[in-house]
């Protein structure tokens, strides 16, 4: 038996009251948050599951944000291409009118004014932005995809095939250019070199109504055709040859004609090339080329044989898509039908082809870096799926594009995108031309800017035949544009499906989270009422006992 002091009683009372009050406050917190687990001590295992579910919900929120962003990009592109389709439809209507023989030169000139307006509208559409980012320039989203330039059309196949050129300056009208023999000894259709001292040029800025003489200056291996009053000049290499026109007949169809007219230059990225860097001993003795799809960017390839291996032996290799952090090993390649070739497959769709110059071997540890040009902007819309939100403008609108790996100074030429032969000029199939004729069915193209630029040139120069030939190109260009629009629409449909999937996943995760975290309201209210009764009982009993002391009985 031991003595119970007043201090012991007081400590016990306080402890009991605090315990009851703590239980009551804990339940009160749960009733406020409606959560069964508010801190790790409430349920350590449950808290781990809760954090996992919250992480999944955050990733789903990010995917949904990406879907919303992608819908904005693709929706803007869809609207843009529909407007471009409307412009091409109107251009076809005007071209159909201009192609009829009942129209006069003045009528075609009137049509050309609207065509120039349509061209400028198409240029504006090709530079469409979403949230300040260009949607048709690849990764170069901070600038316009296209810029307006002057370009050239010719009826001279030889001049087209054997030259590099550039057009400088600008003009509000098409500039016609002809060549003639100043000594009057060469016959119409004869060939003369640009550096021939007897070669003369003349030009017209009003559709051939009036003509002025120009000049040819030579410097730095180039021949510059100067036409001061036109605001433009054309620069060729000095090895160029042209055909002579009859000086007295401005409509001579035997000589070379040039049409300087509007077009657009593409300034964005492309995906047209894959380069390969070689590292290791003996790499100069063979070539390496890559082709196919490399969606993740640069890929490293490593030769894993323990000793030198010939091209007609088994080649063991690994490849890495993350800069060498991880490697896909155990790959093997055998020689193809040509013993000097080895084809290394790079999953999912790329190929590295090694070609020996004769009797050479691959050394162990030799590495290759495959560097594809990249232009796509892809957003994750699920853990395993991406969607491309931008497009390469030149693949839709065409225009003029200079391959960055080809130097103009070294004779490289800009490419007219989408033409049947990818050449920088148009010409007729025979190399000859009728009056004001510069193109033929052989040069039908899907290149929207080139088609519209040539259509402007032909209407401004009263070229009925040229306009007629552009009708087929307009049809092809329009079909190509609608195919591109269909690609955008397909990606929009993917976003709709992805959004539905994300909604289902989010609902499922919230249900799972609720099952672990949320409190049962009925059970919580019952328990809260019980704890309140307990606390009140403790207070009441403690009060009664604390009043029972010896002083009351003395």
C-alpha positions as CSV (number, residue, x, y, z in Angstrom):
1,X,0.0,0.0,0.0
2,X,1.3,3.4,-0.9
3,X,0.3,7.0,-0.2
4,X,-1.5,8.9,-3.0
5,X,-0.5,12.5,-2.8
6,X,-2.3,15.5,-4.2
7,X,0.6,16.1,-6.6
8,X,0.2,12.6,-8.0
9,X,-3.5,13.0,-8.3
10,X,-3.0,16.3,-10.2
11,X,-0.4,14.9,-12.6
12,X,-2.7,11.9,-13.3
13,X,-5.7,14.2,-13.9
14,X,-3.7,16.4,-16.3
15,X,-2.3,13.4,-18.2
16,X,-5.8,11.9,-18.6
17,X,-7.3,15.2,-19.8
18,X,-4.4,15.8,-22.2
19,X,-4.7,12.3,-23.6
20,X,-8.4,12.7,-24.2
21,X,-8.0,16.2,-25.5
22,X,-5.3,15.0,-27.9
23,X,-7.5,12.2,-29.2
24,X,-10.3,14.7,-29.6
25,X,-8.1,17.2,-31.5
26,X,-6.7,14.5,-33.8
27,X,-10.3,13.5,-34.7
28,X,-11.2,17.2,-35.1
29,X,-8.3,17.6,-37.6
30,X,-9.5,14.6,-39.6
31,X,-13.0,16.0,-39.7
32,X,-11.6,19.3,-40.9
33,X,-9.5,17.7,-43.7
34,X,-11.8,14.7,-44.3
35,X,-8.6,12.7,-44.5
36,X,-7.8,9.6,-42.6
37,X,-4.0,10.1,-43.0
38,X,-2.7,13.6,-42.4
39,X,0.9,12.8,-41.4
40,X,3.2,9.7,-41.7
41,X,2.6,8.6,-38.1
42,X,-1.1,8.2,-38.9
43,X,-0.3,5.3,-41.3
44,X,3.3,4.9,-42.5
45,X,2.5,2.4,-45.2
46,X,-0.6,4.2,-46.3
47,X,1.4,7.5,-46.6
48,X,3.9,5.8,-49.0
49,X,1.0,4.7,-51.2
50,X,-0.5,8.2,-51.0
51,X,2.7,9.8,-52.2
52,X,3.0,7.3,-55.0
53,X,-0.6,8.1,-56.2
54,X,0.1,11.8,-55.9
55,X,3.2,11.5,-58.1
56,X,1.1,9.7,-60.7
57,X,-1.5,12.4,-60.6
58,X,1.1,15.1,-61.0
59,X,2.5,13.3,-64.1
60,X,-1.1,13.0,-65.5
61,X,-1.6,16.7,-64.9
62,X,1.6,17.4,-66.9
63,X,0.5,15.1,-69.7
64,X,-2.9,16.9,-69.8
65,X,-1.1,20.2,-69.9
66,X,1.0,18.9,-72.8
67,X,-2.2,17.8,-74.6
68,X,-3.7,21.3,-74.1
69,X,-0.6,22.9,-75.5
70,X,-0.5,20.4,-78.5
71,X,-4.2,21.1,-79.2
72,X,-3.3,24.8,-79.4
73,X,-0.4,24.3,-81.8
74,X,-2.2,21.8,-84.0
75,X,-5.5,23.7,-83.9
76,X,-3.7,26.8,-85.1
77,X,-2.0,24.8,-87.9
78,X,-5.3,23.2,-88.9
79,X,-7.0,26.7,-89.2
80,X,-4.0,28.0,-91.2
81,X,-4.0,25.2,-93.7
82,X,-7.7,25.5,-94.2
83,X,-7.2,29.2,-95.0
84,X,-4.3,28.3,-97.3
85,X,-6.7,25.9,-99.1
86,X,-9.1,28.7,-99.6
87,X,-6.4,30.9,-101.1
88,X,-5.4,28.1,-103.5
89,X,-9.0,27.6,-104.6
90,X,-9.2,31.3,-105.4
91,X,-5.9,31.1,-107.3
92,X,-7.2,28.2,-109.4
93,X,-10.3,30.2,-110.2
94,X,-8.2,33.2,-111.4
95,X,-5.8,30.9,-113.3
96,X,-8.7,29.3,-115.1
97,X,-9.9,32.7,-116.2
98,X,-6.4,33.8,-117.2
99,X,-5.9,30.6,-119.2
100,X,-8.8,31.3,-121.6
101,X,-8.0,32.8,-125.0
102,X,-10.7,35.5,-124.8
103,X,-8.8,37.6,-122.2
104,X,-6.5,40.4,-123.2
105,X,-3.1,41.4,-121.8
106,X,-4.9,44.0,-119.7
107,X,-7.3,41.4,-118.3
108,X,-4.4,39.2,-117.3
109,X,-2.6,42.1,-115.7
110,X,-5.7,42.9,-113.6
111,X,-5.8,39.2,-112.5
112,X,-2.1,39.4,-111.5
113,X,-2.9,42.2,-109.0
114,X,-5.1,39.8,-107.0
115,X,-2.7,37.0,-107.4
116,X,0.1,39.1,-105.8
117,X,-2.3,39.7,-102.9
118,X,-3.0,36.0,-102.6
119,X,0.8,35.4,-102.6
120,X,1.3,37.8,-99.8
121,X,-1.5,36.2,-97.8
122,X,0.0,32.8,-98.3
123,X,3.4,34.1,-97.1
124,X,1.7,35.5,-94.0
125,X,0.0,32.1,-93.3
126,X,3.3,30.3,-93.7
127,X,4.7,32.5,-90.9
128,X,1.9,31.7,-88.5
129,X,2.8,31.7,-84.8
130,X,1.2,30.2,-81.7
131,X,2.0,32.0,-78.4
132,X,4.8,33.8,-80.2
133,X,6.4,30.7,-81.6
134,X,6.6,30.0,-85.3
135,X,4.9,26.7,-86.0
136,X,6.4,26.0,-89.5
137,X,10.1,26.7,-88.9
138,X,11.2,23.6,-87.0
139,X,13.3,24.4,-83.9
140,X,13.8,28.0,-85.1
141,X,10.6,29.1,-83.5
142,X,11.9,32.6,-82.7
143,X,11.8,33.8,-86.3
144,X,9.7,33.7,-89.5
145,X,9.8,30.4,-91.4
146,X,9.7,32.2,-94.8
147,X,10.8,35.5,-96.3
148,X,9.8,37.0,-99.6
149,X,12.5,37.0,-102.3
150,X,13.0,37.3,-106.1
151,X,13.6,34.1,-108.0
152,X,14.1,33.1,-111.6
153,X,12.3,30.9,-114.2
154,X,13.8,30.1,-117.5
155,X,13.0,28.2,-120.7
156,X,16.6,27.1,-121.1
157,X,17.2,23.6,-119.9
158,X,21.0,23.8,-120.3
159,X,21.2,27.0,-118.4
160,X,19.0,25.3,-115.7
161,X,21.1,22.2,-115.4
162,X,24.6,23.6,-115.5
163,X,24.6,26.6,-113.3
164,X,24.3,28.1,-109.9
165,X,22.7,31.5,-109.7
166,X,21.2,34.0,-107.3
167,X,18.8,36.9,-107.8
168,X,19.5,40.2,-106.0
169,X,17.2,43.1,-105.4
170,X,13.4,43.4,-105.6
171,X,10.8,44.4,-108.0
172,X,7.0,44.9,-107.8
173,X,6.6,43.5,-111.3
174,X,8.0,40.5,-113.2
175,X,11.3,41.3,-115.0
176,X,11.8,39.7,-118.4
177,X,15.3,39.2,-119.7
178,X,16.5,38.3,-123.2
179,X,20.0,37.8,-124.8
180,X,21.1,38.9,-128.2
181,X,24.3,39.2,-130.3
182,X,25.5,42.8,-130.5
183,X,27.6,41.9,-133.6
184,X,24.5,40.6,-135.3
185,X,26.4,37.5,-136.6
186,X,24.9,34.7,-134.5
187,X,21.5,33.2,-135.6
188,X,18.5,33.0,-133.4
189,X,18.8,30.0,-131.0
190,X,22.6,29.9,-131.3
191,X,24.6,29.4,-128.0
192,X,26.9,32.1,-126.7
193,X,28.9,32.2,-123.4
194,X,28.1,34.9,-120.9
195,X,31.7,36.1,-121.1
196,X,31.5,36.6,-124.9
197,X,32.1,40.3,-125.5
198,X,29.4,40.3,-128.2
199,X,26.7,39.1,-125.9
200,X,24.1,41.8,-125.0
201,X,21.0,41.6,-122.7
202,X,17.8,43.5,-122.6
203,X,15.0,43.6,-120.1
204,X,11.4,44.6,-119.6
205,X,9.6,45.5,-116.3
206,X,6.2,46.1,-117.9
207,X,5.4,42.6,-119.4
208,X,7.3,43.1,-122.6
209,X,5.7,46.3,-123.7
210,X,9.0,48.3,-123.5
211,X,12.6,47.1,-123.3
212,X,15.9,48.5,-122.0
213,X,19.5,47.4,-122.4
214,X,21.4,46.0,-119.5
215,X,25.0,45.0,-119.0
216,X,27.1,42.1,-117.8
217,X,29.9,42.6,-115.4
218,X,32.5,40.0,-114.4
219,X,34.2,39.7,-111.0
220,X,35.4,36.9,-108.8
221,X,34.4,34.1,-111.2
222,X,30.8,35.4,-111.5
223,X,28.8,37.1,-114.2
224,X,26.4,39.7,-113.0
225,X,23.5,40.7,-115.2
226,X,22.8,44.3,-114.3
227,X,19.4,45.9,-115.0
228,X,19.5,49.2,-113.2
229,X,15.9,50.4,-113.7
230,X,14.4,47.0,-112.7
231,X,15.8,47.0,-109.2
232,X,17.2,43.5,-109.7
233,X,20.3,41.7,-110.9
234,X,21.1,38.0,-111.6
235,X,24.5,36.5,-110.8
236,X,25.7,33.4,-112.7
237,X,29.0,31.6,-112.8
238,X,31.1,32.7,-115.8
239,X,31.0,29.3,-117.5
240,X,27.3,29.7,-118.4
241,X,26.0,29.7,-121.9
242,X,22.7,31.1,-123.2
243,X,20.8,31.0,-126.5
244,X,20.5,34.1,-128.6
245,X,17.2,35.9,-129.5
246,X,16.5,37.8,-132.7
247,X,17.2,41.4,-131.9
248,X,14.4,42.6,-134.1
249,X,11.8,40.1,-132.8
250,X,11.1,40.6,-129.1
251,X,8.8,37.5,-129.2
252,X,11.4,35.2,-130.6
253,X,10.9,31.8,-129.1
254,X,14.3,30.3,-130.0
255,X,16.4,32.1,-127.4
256,X,16.8,32.1,-123.7
257,X,14.2,33.9,-121.6
258,X,14.4,34.7,-117.9
259,X,11.5,35.6,-115.7
260,X,12.4,37.3,-112.4
261,X,9.4,37.0,-110.2
262,X,8.4,36.5,-106.5
263,X,9.0,33.5,-104.4
264,X,9.8,32.7,-100.8
265,X,12.9,31.4,-99.0
266,X,12.6,28.9,-96.2
267,X,14.7,29.8,-93.2
268,X,13.7,27.0,-90.8
269,X,15.1,23.6,-90.0
270,X,14.9,20.4,-92.1
271,X,15.2,16.7,-91.6
272,X,16.7,15.9,-94.9
273,X,20.1,14.7,-93.9
274,X,22.0,12.4,-91.5
275,X,25.7,12.8,-91.0
276,X,28.2,10.4,-89.5
277,X,31.4,11.2,-87.5
278,X,34.0,8.5,-87.3
279,X,36.4,8.1,-84.3
280,X,39.2,5.6,-84.0
281,X,42.1,4.0,-85.9
282,X,41.9,3.5,-89.6
283,X,38.6,5.3,-90.1
284,X,39.9,7.2,-93.1
285,X,40.0,3.9,-95.1
286,X,36.3,3.5,-95.3
287,X,33.1,5.6,-95.5
288,X,30.1,5.6,-93.2
289,X,26.6,6.6,-94.1
290,X,23.4,6.5,-92.1
291,X,19.8,6.4,-93.3
292,X,16.3,5.8,-91.8
293,X,14.7,7.1,-88.7
294,X,16.6,8.4,-85.6
295,X,13.7,9.9,-83.6
296,X,15.8,10.4,-80.4
297,X,18.5,12.5,-82.0
298,X,22.2,11.5,-82.0
299,X,23.1,7.9,-81.8
300,X,26.6,6.5,-80.8
301,X,27.7,3.2,-82.4
302,X,30.7,1.1,-81.0
303,X,32.5,-1.8,-82.5
304,X,32.8,-4.5,-79.8
305,X,34.9,-7.2,-81.5
306,X,38.0,-8.1,-79.4
307,X,40.2,-8.0,-82.5
308,X,40.3,-6.4,-85.9
309,X,37.4,-7.6,-88.0
310,X,37.0,-7.6,-91.8
311,X,33.8,-6.3,-93.5
312,X,32.9,-9.9,-94.6
313,X,33.1,-11.2,-91.1
314,X,30.7,-11.1,-88.2
315,X,30.7,-7.6,-86.7
316,X,29.7,-7.2,-83.1
317,X,28.5,-3.7,-82.1
318,X,26.5,-1.7,-79.5
319,X,24.7,1.6,-79.8
320,X,23.6,4.3,-77.4
321,X,20.8,6.8,-77.8
322,X,21.6,8.8,-74.6
323,X,25.2,10.0,-75.2
324,X,26.9,6.8,-74.0
325,X,25.1,6.5,-70.6
326,X,23.5,3.3,-71.5
327,X,24.2,0.9,-74.4
328,X,22.2,-1.7,-76.3
329,X,24.7,-4.6,-76.6
330,X,24.8,-8.0,-78.3
331,X,24.1,-6.7,-81.8
332,X,25.6,-8.5,-84.8
333,X,26.0,-7.7,-88.5
334,X,27.1,-9.7,-91.5
335,X,28.3,-8.6,-94.9
336,X,25.6,-8.1,-97.5
337,X,25.9,-9.1,-101.1
338,X,28.9,-6.8,-101.5
339,X,31.8,-8.1,-99.4
340,X,33.1,-4.6,-98.8
341,X,29.8,-3.5,-97.2
342,X,28.5,-3.9,-93.7
343,X,25.0,-2.9,-92.7
344,X,24.5,-2.2,-88.9
345,X,20.8,-2.0,-87.9
346,X,20.1,0.7,-85.3
347,X,16.6,0.1,-83.8
348,X,13.9,1.2,-84.2
349,X,14.4,2.2,-87.9
350,X,17.9,3.4,-88.6
351,X,20.8,1.9,-90.5
352,X,24.5,2.6,-90.5
353,X,26.3,1.4,-93.7
354,X,30.0,1.0,-93.7
355,X,31.8,0.7,-97.0
356,X,35.4,-0.4,-97.3
357,X,37.8,1.0,-99.9
358,X,39.3,-2.5,-100.3
359,X,40.8,-5.0,-97.9
360,X,40.4,-2.8,-94.8
361,X,39.3,-3.9,-91.3
362,X,37.4,-2.4,-88.4
363,X,39.4,-1.9,-85.2
364,X,38.0,-2.8,-81.8
365,X,36.5,0.2,-80.0
366,X,36.0,2.2,-83.2
367,X,33.0,4.5,-82.7
368,X,30.6,6.4,-84.9
369,X,28.3,9.3,-84.0
370,X,25.1,9.5,-86.1
371,X,23.8,13.1,-86.2
372,X,20.4,13.5,-87.9
373,X,19.1,16.9,-88.6
374,X,16.1,17.6,-86.2
375,X,13.2,19.8,-86.7
376,X,10.3,18.3,-84.8
377,X,8.9,19.5,-81.5
378,X,7.4,16.6,-79.7
379,X,5.4,16.6,-76.5
380,X,4.8,13.6,-74.2
381,X,1.1,12.9,-73.9
382,X,1.5,9.6,-72.0
383,X,4.3,7.6,-70.5
384,X,5.0,5.9,-73.8
385,X,3.6,8.3,-76.5
386,X,4.6,11.6,-78.0
387,X,2.9,13.8,-80.5
388,X,4.6,16.2,-82.9
389,X,3.1,19.7,-82.7
390,X,5.0,21.6,-85.4
391,X,5.7,21.0,-89.1
392,X,8.5,21.7,-91.6
393,X,7.3,24.7,-93.6
394,X,9.2,23.8,-96.8
395,X,7.4,20.4,-96.8
396,X,4.0,22.1,-96.9
397,X,4.5,25.5,-98.7
398,X,7.6,24.7,-100.7
399,X,9.7,27.8,-101.5
400,X,13.4,28.1,-102.1
401,X,15.8,26.3,-99.7
402,X,19.6,26.1,-99.4
403,X,20.9,22.9,-98.1
404,X,23.2,24.0,-95.1
405,X,25.7,21.3,-96.1
406,X,26.2,22.7,-99.6
407,X,28.1,26.0,-100.1
408,X,26.8,28.3,-102.8
409,X,30.4,29.7,-103.1
410,X,31.4,26.1,-104.1
411,X,28.9,25.9,-106.8
412,X,26.0,24.6,-104.8
413,X,22.5,25.8,-105.8
414,X,19.4,26.5,-103.8
415,X,16.7,24.0,-104.4
416,X,13.2,24.7,-105.6
417,X,11.3,22.4,-103.1
418,X,8.8,20.1,-104.5
419,X,9.6,20.4,-108.2
420,X,9.6,17.1,-110.2
421,X,13.4,17.3,-110.7
422,X,14.3,19.4,-107.7
423,X,16.0,21.9,-110.0
424,X,16.3,25.6,-109.3
425,X,14.5,26.6,-112.6
426,X,11.6,25.5,-114.8
427,X,12.0,24.6,-118.4
428,X,9.9,22.9,-121.1
429,X,10.5,19.2,-121.9
430,X,12.2,20.0,-125.3
431,X,14.4,22.8,-124.0
432,X,12.5,25.2,-126.4
433,X,9.8,27.6,-125.6
434,X,7.0,29.4,-127.2
435,X,6.3,33.1,-126.8
436,X,6.7,33.9,-123.1
437,X,6.7,30.2,-122.3
438,X,8.8,29.1,-119.3
439,X,7.3,25.9,-118.0
440,X,5.6,22.8,-119.1
441,X,3.8,19.8,-117.8
442,X,7.2,18.1,-117.4
443,X,7.8,20.6,-114.5
444,X,4.5,20.1,-112.6
445,X,5.3,20.8,-109.0
446,X,3.6,20.7,-105.6
447,X,5.6,23.8,-104.5
448,X,3.0,26.4,-103.6
449,X,5.2,29.4,-103.6
450,X,6.8,28.5,-106.9
451,X,3.5,27.8,-108.5
452,X,2.0,31.1,-107.4
453,X,5.2,33.0,-108.3
454,X,5.2,31.5,-111.8
455,X,1.5,32.2,-112.1
456,X,2.1,35.8,-111.3
457,X,4.9,36.0,-113.8
458,X,2.8,34.5,-116.6
459,X,-0.2,36.7,-116.0
460,X,1.9,39.8,-115.8
461,X,3.6,39.0,-119.1
462,X,0.4,37.9,-120.9
463,X,1.6,34.3,-121.1
464,X,-1.5,32.3,-121.7
465,X,0.4,29.0,-122.3
466,X,2.3,29.3,-119.1
467,X,-0.9,30.0,-117.1
468,X,-2.4,26.9,-118.7
469,X,0.6,24.8,-117.6
470,X,0.3,26.1,-114.0
471,X,-3.3,24.8,-113.7
472,X,-2.0,21.2,-113.3
473,X,0.6,22.5,-110.8
474,X,-2.1,24.3,-108.8
475,X,-4.1,21.1,-108.6
476,X,-1.1,19.1,-107.4
477,X,-0.2,21.8,-104.9
478,X,-3.7,21.9,-103.5
479,X,-3.8,18.1,-103.2
480,X,-0.5,18.2,-101.4
481,X,-1.7,20.9,-99.0
482,X,-4.8,18.9,-98.1
483,X,-2.7,15.8,-97.4
484,X,-0.6,17.9,-95.0
485,X,-3.8,19.1,-93.4
486,X,-5.0,15.5,-93.0
487,X,-1.7,14.8,-91.2
488,X,-2.4,17.6,-88.8
489,X,-6.0,16.4,-88.3
490,X,-4.8,12.9,-87.6
491,X,-2.6,14.2,-84.8
492,X,-5.5,16.2,-83.4
493,X,-7.6,13.0,-83.3
494,X,-4.7,11.3,-81.4
495,X,-4.9,14.1,-78.8
496,X,-8.7,13.5,-78.4
497,X,-8.0,9.8,-77.7
498,X,-5.1,10.7,-75.3
499,X,-7.3,13.1,-73.4
500,X,-10.0,10.5,-72.9
501,X,-7.4,8.0,-71.7
502,X,-5.9,10.6,-69.3
503,X,-9.3,11.4,-67.9
504,X,-9.9,7.7,-67.2
505,X,-6.4,7.2,-65.6
506,X,-6.9,10.3,-63.5
507,X,-10.3,9.1,-62.2
508,X,-8.8,5.7,-61.4
509,X,-5.9,7.2,-59.5
510,X,-8.2,9.5,-57.5
511,X,-10.3,6.6,-56.5
512,X,-7.3,4.6,-55.4
513,X,-6.0,7.7,-53.5
514,X,-9.3,8.2,-51.9
515,X,-9.5,4.6,-50.7
516,X,-6.2,5.1,-48.8
517,X,-6.4,8.7,-47.7
518,X,-10.0,9.7,-47.2
519,X,-11.9,9.2,-44.0
520,X,-15.2,7.4,-43.6
521,X,-17.6,10.2,-42.6
522,X,-20.1,8.1,-40.6
523,X,-17.3,6.3,-38.8
524,X,-15.5,9.6,-38.1
525,X,-18.5,11.4,-36.7
526,X,-19.3,8.4,-34.5
527,X,-15.8,8.3,-33.2
528,X,-15.7,12.0,-32.7
529,X,-18.9,11.9,-30.6
530,X,-17.4,9.1,-28.5
531,X,-14.2,10.9,-27.9
532,X,-16.1,14.0,-26.9
533,X,-18.1,12.1,-24.3
534,X,-14.9,10.6,-23.0
535,X,-13.3,14.0,-22.7
536,X,-16.3,15.4,-20.9
537,X,-16.4,12.4,-18.6
538,X,-12.7,12.9,-17.7
539,X,-13.3,16.6,-16.9
540,X,-16.4,15.8,-14.8
541,X,-14.8,12.9,-12.8
542,X,-11.6,14.8,-12.3
543,X,-13.5,17.8,-11.0
544,X,-15.4,15.6,-8.5
545,X,-12.3,13.7,-7.3
546,X,-10.3,16.9,-6.9
547,X,-13.0,18.3,-4.5
548,X,-12.6,15.3,-2.2
549,X,-9.8,16.3,0.3
550,X,-9.2,16.0,4.0
551,X,-10.0,19.7,4.8
552,X,-13.7,19.2,4.1
553,X,-14.0,16.7,7.0
554,X,-12.1,18.6,9.7
